[in-house]
Amino acid sequence: MKHPIFAANWKLNHGPADADAFLRQFLAYYPRTQDRTVIFFPPALTLHAVHLALKDRTDIKVGVQNIHSEDYGAFTGENSAAIARGAGAKYALIGHSERRHIFGESDEQAGKKLAAAVRAGLTPVLCVGETLAQREAGDTVTVVIRQLRAGLSTAEPAQVAGFIVAYEPVWAIGTGKTATPSDATTVHLAIREELRTLAGERAEAVPILYGGSVNCGNAESLLAAPEVNGLLVGGASLDADSWSGIVRTWATMASPLERRR
Ligand code: PGA
């Protein structure tokens, strides 16, 4: 992997004015660099403002947190992948655990949304992860692989190389509990193996991100773990100081990620 991905999932936080203030501060801390990719996932109504604020920073990308599975029609309150693309998104989170567990989205819907993202030219970031009960029952890998297969079921093997996968254990999201680097590696290796089965050698190109209570204190050890190709960060991405601390861990880490793979 040439360079890691740092993705900020703002969830239901930061309207356009807050985002503007955040970016003013963050951009001052974060000079243009080619050795990593930074992606912001703002709320849908903030997305275009973030896109405009980053117009001189083509090194930083924007994504949408959720899309509808249909391209257009009578779906009041929804956003399509094409609308997100028109507003400046290049990426789409698919199957985030809050969509699955709060809004009842199924594996099948994740697959349909992934297909919608691909139709509109957005790069899907397919999120998978087990609940605490599933983990305690020893079902972590089974659950993650089931979600992965269902999410990718609508894609051709050749397309998979252009996707991103994020492993986010549900019990670690917003709880302050983080998977250890070795826990993350075990699941990331299983994901990589499954991707190889689905897409052959092309699977090596798919970045696998870790997410769940990542912060300035644990980002470096997680990023150093084998098969962890980037981080998806919620709470700690909301403050420009803490987010830039996480993004800058990469510059202070001694050896390139590719040597650890
Ligand atoms: P968290 O959220 O960093 O606040 O745990 C991560 C996510 O839900 O993407």
Residues whose N, C-alpha, C, O or C-beta is under 5 A from the ligand:
A	BS01	PGA	N9 A172 I173 G174 T175 G211 G212 S213 V214 L232 V233 G234 G235 A236
